[in-house]
């Protein structure tokens, strides 16, 4: 059985095939707005396995953490709910994707450490991580 292939779509438009876990971890924990908000403002990890593919979209902001969208090969797109979100965190954060503003509830942002664990789980099997509670993203 062939191992899965990972394609990292970088915000500046380049693709990286099978990036190392260490390099991705470093970018998630320390990349900052100069990396994550550059170019399109969105990165993606594509998981290509024997049973099909899935994608995890990543939008990172230093002040808010990471907003992730899981796109399975079949079914609805999902986004995580921050387990420690409070009522006051119902406000919205604006991320820019392709230069267009997108308002996202703050409760859908994960801190960097939690985001990395969710991303690492995705890289293993191409599935939504059990470390987060997921809801449909419309």
N, C-alpha and C positions, 0 to 999 in steps of 0.2 A: 504494500500500500504506500502510495506516494504521500509525503508530508504536505500539509496545507501550505499554500503560498499566501504571503501577506504583501499587499501593495499599500504603501504609505503615500497618500496624496498630500503633499506639503502645501501650506497656504500660498506660497509663491508660484505655484503651478507645476513644480517638478514632482516626479514620482520616484520613490525609492522602493526597490524590490527587497523583500525580506529584511527589514531593518533589525538591528540587534535590540533585544529587550533593554539593555543598558542605555543605549542611545535614546530610545523612546522614553524611558523612565526619567532620564536627565532633562529632556525637553518638557515633559509634563510637570516635573517638580520645579524646574528652574528656567524654562524657556522665556517667560515674560511676554508682555504685549508686543515687543519688537519682533517676536517670532509668530505668536498665535494671531495677532490682529493685523499682520502684514498681508499684502496681496488680497486674496479673496476673503480673508478673515475666517476661513473655515478649512479644516484639514479632514481627511477621511482615512480610515483603515479599512481596506477591503480584504476579507477572508475568503480565499478560494480553496475549498476542500473537495473531497471526492463526492460529497453529497450536495454540492451546490455552493453558493456564496452568500455572504451577508456583508453589510457595511456598518461601521460605527463612525458617525460624524462627530467632530470635536471642535468646539468653539471655546477658547480660553481667554479669560480676562483676569489680569492681576488682581483687581479689586473684588471680583466675584467668584472666581474659581472656574469650573468647567461645566459647560452645558453640552450634553451628549445626546445624540439621537441614534437609536439602534434601528437599522433597516434590515429586517429578516428577508430571506428569499421569498417567503410567502407570509402574508398577514400584515397587520398594522405596524406603522412606525411607532416606536416607544421612546420615552424619555424618563430618566430617573427622577425620583422625588427625594430631596435631601431629608434624611431621617431626623435631623436636628433642627429643621426649619420651624420657626415660631410664627405666630400670627402676624407679628410686625414685618415678617419677611414676605408678605404677599405683594409687595411692590414689584415693579418690573425693572429689568436690566435691558439696556439696548445693546445688541451686538450687530455688527455690520457684516453682512454676507454678500460678497460681490458688489460692495459699495452701497447696498440697500439696508436701511435699518430694519431690524427685527426685534420686537419686544418679547422678552421671555420672563415669566415669573421667577423671581429670585429663588423660590423654593425648588426650582428645577436645576439649580447649580450645585455641584458637588465641590467640596474643598479638594485641593490638589492631591492630598494623600489618598483620599477615598476614590477620586477619579482614577488615579493610577491603578488601584486594585481592581476596579471595574474594567479598565482598559486591558490589564494583564489577563484577566479572566477571558475577555473576548478573544484575545490573541491565542489562547489555548484551544478554544473550540468553536469560535464564531457565533456564540450564543450570548444572550443578555445575561449579565452577571447576577447571581443570587445575592450578592452583597448589597444590591440596591432594590428598592421597590420601584416598579415601572408602571407608567400610565401611557395611554394612547396620546400621541402627538399629532395634532391636526394641522 
